[in-house]
């Protein structure tokens, strides 16, 4: 019965667009779709799964922080190692002034990484396979970067940066050309961040879904509730690519901050 529902849901999603594995909210919707609360869960499932990741991270952070000591526990030691590695990563690009951006960029990396992996848990879904989620994350980076540029360079310095930092007559004459180019460049950054993450995670989910369906169909003549796990190698591949995508998103975000910070030559 479960296998039939899985195949039916996958076929429906394939007709609508990219196929995806059903999650527990999908099963609830197919069983109790007329219930208003279940319909609400189904409509907002990406937001719900994103909040589930937030809750898990908050619980882990609370457990690591609650009983902190000079002789750390395994959890505290693990969390401290992750924080130190992220701080070294950010400061290695931005320099000592980058430490104040470590909480934001470090949280961004961990949050995206956990959302990428969340869909590999049976019954769950990766919120980053939805464009709304990745675009929201990219817009957070975009507005924070613009705010950082105005705060550190000043309004006139920010406008001068957008004009290409003109220094002589030729560069001042190029200002009318540089300003629209820089505006388009800044607006393209959140689009590229969101589409890259969305496309890669969606591609992983589609690949796993296709091979799950292939494994089920290969044993369908036995009418068994299971199939051959053809998707298993691609789950390990998804772990690798999910980590890479979280790292790429964070790395590019860090570089965007670097471009807005004043440098010695300025």
C-alpha positions as CSV (number, residue, x, y, z in Angstrom):
1,X,0.0,0.0,0.0
2,X,2.8,2.4,0.9
3,X,4.7,1.5,-2.2
4,X,1.6,2.2,-4.3
5,X,1.1,5.6,-2.7
6,X,4.8,6.4,-3.2
7,X,4.6,5.5,-6.9
8,X,1.3,7.5,-7.3
9,X,2.8,10.6,-5.6
10,X,6.0,10.4,-7.7
11,X,3.9,10.2,-10.9
12,X,1.8,13.2,-9.9
13,X,4.8,15.3,-9.1
14,X,6.4,14.3,-12.4
15,X,3.4,15.5,-14.2
16,X,3.5,18.8,-12.3
17,X,7.2,19.3,-12.7
18,X,10.2,17.8,-11.0
19,X,9.4,14.5,-9.3
20,X,10.1,14.3,-5.6
21,X,9.8,11.7,-2.8
22,X,6.7,12.1,-0.6
23,X,7.2,13.3,3.0
24,X,5.1,12.7,6.1
25,X,3.0,15.8,5.3
26,X,2.3,14.5,1.9
27,X,1.1,11.2,3.3
28,X,-1.1,13.1,5.8
29,X,-2.5,15.2,2.9
30,X,-3.4,12.1,0.8
31,X,-5.1,10.5,3.8
32,X,-6.7,13.5,5.4
33,X,-6.7,16.1,2.7
34,X,-10.1,17.5,3.6
35,X,-9.0,18.4,7.1
36,X,-8.2,22.2,7.2
37,X,-5.1,21.8,9.4
38,X,-3.6,19.1,7.2
39,X,-4.3,21.4,4.2
40,X,-2.5,24.2,6.0
41,X,0.5,21.9,6.7
42,X,0.6,20.8,3.0
43,X,0.5,24.4,1.7
44,X,3.3,25.6,4.0
45,X,5.4,22.4,4.1
46,X,8.6,24.0,3.0
47,X,8.3,26.6,5.8
48,X,7.5,23.9,8.3
49,X,10.5,21.8,7.3
50,X,12.7,24.9,7.5
51,X,11.5,25.6,11.0
52,X,12.0,22.0,12.0
53,X,15.7,22.4,11.0
54,X,15.8,25.6,13.1
55,X,14.4,23.8,16.1
56,X,16.9,20.9,15.8
57,X,19.8,23.4,15.6
58,X,18.5,25.3,18.6
59,X,18.2,22.1,20.7
60,X,21.7,21.1,19.8
61,X,23.1,24.6,20.6
62,X,21.2,24.6,23.9
63,X,22.5,21.2,24.9
64,X,26.1,22.2,24.0
65,X,25.8,25.5,25.9
66,X,23.9,24.3,29.0
67,X,26.7,22.3,30.6
68,X,29.8,24.0,29.1
69,X,33.0,23.5,31.1
70,X,36.7,23.7,30.8
71,X,36.8,20.0,30.2
72,X,34.2,19.9,27.4
73,X,31.9,17.1,26.7
74,X,31.9,15.4,23.2
75,X,29.0,17.6,22.0
76,X,30.6,20.8,23.3
77,X,33.9,19.9,21.8
78,X,32.2,19.2,18.5
79,X,30.4,22.5,18.5
80,X,33.5,24.4,19.4
81,X,35.5,22.7,16.7
82,X,32.8,23.7,14.1
83,X,32.7,27.3,15.4
84,X,36.5,27.6,15.3
85,X,36.7,26.2,11.8
86,X,34.0,28.6,10.5
87,X,35.7,31.5,12.2
88,X,39.0,30.7,10.6
89,X,37.3,30.3,7.3
90,X,35.6,33.7,7.4
91,X,38.6,35.5,8.9
92,X,40.9,33.9,6.4
93,X,38.9,35.8,3.7
94,X,37.9,39.0,5.4
95,X,40.8,39.4,7.8
96,X,40.4,40.2,11.6
97,X,37.5,42.4,10.9
98,X,35.6,39.4,9.6
99,X,35.0,38.0,13.1
100,X,31.9,40.1,13.5
101,X,30.4,38.4,10.4
102,X,31.2,34.9,11.6
103,X,27.9,34.4,13.5
104,X,25.9,35.3,10.4
105,X,28.0,33.5,7.9
106,X,28.6,30.5,10.2
107,X,24.9,30.1,10.9
108,X,24.2,30.5,7.2
109,X,26.5,27.6,6.4
110,X,25.2,25.2,9.1
111,X,21.6,26.1,8.4
112,X,21.9,25.4,4.6
113,X,23.9,22.3,5.2
114,X,21.3,20.8,7.6
115,X,18.5,21.8,5.2
116,X,20.3,20.1,2.3
117,X,20.7,16.9,4.4
118,X,17.2,17.0,5.9
119,X,15.6,15.6,2.7
120,X,17.8,12.4,3.0
121,X,15.9,11.4,6.1
122,X,12.9,9.2,5.2
123,X,9.7,11.2,5.5
124,X,11.4,14.6,5.5
125,X,12.1,17.1,2.8
126,X,15.0,19.5,1.9
127,X,13.6,23.0,2.2
128,X,16.4,24.2,-0.1
129,X,14.8,22.2,-3.0
130,X,12.2,25.1,-3.1
131,X,13.2,28.3,-4.8
132,X,11.3,30.4,-2.2
133,X,13.6,29.2,0.5
134,X,16.9,29.7,-1.3
135,X,15.7,33.2,-2.6
136,X,14.9,34.2,1.0
137,X,18.4,33.2,2.1
138,X,20.0,35.0,-0.8
139,X,17.9,38.2,0.0
140,X,19.1,38.1,3.6
141,X,22.7,38.1,2.3
142,X,21.9,40.8,-0.2
143,X,20.4,43.3,2.2
144,X,23.0,42.6,4.9
145,X,25.8,43.2,2.3
146,X,24.2,46.5,1.2
147,X,23.8,47.6,4.9
148,X,27.4,46.7,5.6
149,X,28.6,48.8,2.6
150,X,26.6,51.8,3.7
151,X,27.7,51.5,7.3
152,X,31.4,51.0,6.6
153,X,31.8,53.3,3.6
154,X,29.2,55.9,4.5
155,X,26.4,56.9,2.1
156,X,28.7,59.0,-0.2
157,X,31.4,56.3,-0.1
158,X,28.8,53.6,-1.0
159,X,27.5,55.7,-3.9
160,X,31.1,56.2,-5.0
161,X,31.7,52.5,-4.8
162,X,28.7,51.9,-7.0
163,X,30.1,54.4,-9.4
164,X,33.3,52.5,-9.7
165,X,35.4,54.6,-7.4
166,X,36.2,57.3,-10.0
167,X,39.6,59.0,-9.5
168,X,40.3,61.0,-12.7
169,X,38.5,62.5,-15.6
170,X,38.1,59.3,-17.6
171,X,36.7,57.3,-14.7
172,X,34.3,60.2,-13.9
173,X,33.1,60.2,-17.5
174,X,32.4,56.5,-17.1
175,X,30.2,56.9,-14.1
176,X,26.9,57.0,-16.1
177,X,27.9,53.6,-17.5
178,X,29.4,52.1,-14.3
179,X,26.3,52.8,-12.0
180,X,23.8,50.7,-14.0
181,X,26.4,48.0,-14.5
182,X,27.0,47.8,-10.7
183,X,23.3,47.9,-9.9
184,X,22.7,45.0,-12.3
185,X,25.7,43.2,-10.8
186,X,24.3,43.6,-7.2
187,X,20.8,42.4,-8.2
188,X,22.3,39.4,-10.0
189,X,24.0,38.2,-6.9
190,X,20.9,37.0,-5.0
191,X,19.5,35.4,-8.1
192,X,22.7,33.5,-8.8
193,X,23.0,32.4,-5.2
194,X,19.4,31.2,-5.0
195,X,19.2,29.5,-8.4
196,X,22.5,27.6,-7.9
197,X,21.5,26.2,-4.6
198,X,18.0,25.4,-5.7
199,X,19.0,23.8,-8.9
200,X,21.6,21.5,-7.4
201,X,19.5,20.3,-4.4
202,X,16.5,19.8,-6.7
203,X,18.7,17.8,-9.1
204,X,19.8,15.6,-6.2
205,X,16.2,15.0,-5.1
206,X,15.1,14.2,-8.6
207,X,17.9,11.7,-9.2
208,X,17.2,9.9,-5.9
209,X,13.5,9.9,-6.6
210,X,14.0,8.4,-10.1
211,X,16.2,5.6,-8.8
212,X,13.8,4.9,-5.9
213,X,11.0,4.5,-8.5
214,X,13.3,2.3,-10.6
215,X,14.0,0.1,-7.5
216,X,10.3,-0.3,-6.7
217,X,9.3,-1.0,-10.3
218,X,12.1,-3.7,-10.6
219,X,10.3,-5.8,-8.0
220,X,6.7,-4.7,-8.7
221,X,5.8,-8.1,-10.1
222,X,6.4,-9.6,-6.7
223,X,4.0,-7.1,-5.1
224,X,6.5,-6.4,-2.3
225,X,6.4,-3.3,-0.1
226,X,10.1,-2.7,-0.8
227,X,12.4,-2.4,-3.8
228,X,16.0,-2.6,-4.8
229,X,17.9,0.3,-3.2
230,X,19.4,1.7,-6.4
231,X,19.4,5.1,-4.8
232,X,21.9,4.3,-2.1
233,X,25.1,5.4,-4.0
234,X,23.4,8.7,-4.9
235,X,22.6,9.4,-1.2
236,X,26.3,9.4,-0.5
237,X,26.8,11.6,-3.6
238,X,24.1,14.0,-2.2
239,X,26.0,14.2,1.1
240,X,29.0,15.4,-0.8
241,X,27.3,17.8,-3.1
242,X,25.0,19.1,-0.3
243,X,28.2,20.0,1.7
244,X,29.8,21.6,-1.4
245,X,26.7,23.7,-2.2
246,X,26.5,25.0,1.4
247,X,30.2,25.9,1.3
248,X,29.8,27.6,-2.1
249,X,26.9,29.7,-0.9
250,X,28.8,30.7,2.2
251,X,32.0,31.4,0.3
252,X,30.3,33.6,-2.2
253,X,28.5,35.5,0.5
254,X,31.8,36.1,2.3
255,X,33.3,37.4,-0.9
256,X,30.4,39.8,-1.3
257,X,31.0,41.2,2.2
258,X,34.7,41.5,1.3
259,X,33.9,43.7,-1.7
260,X,31.9,46.1,0.5
261,X,34.5,46.5,3.2
262,X,37.1,49.2,3.0
263,X,40.6,48.1,2.1
264,X,44.0,49.5,2.9
265,X,44.4,50.9,-0.6
266,X,41.2,52.9,-0.2
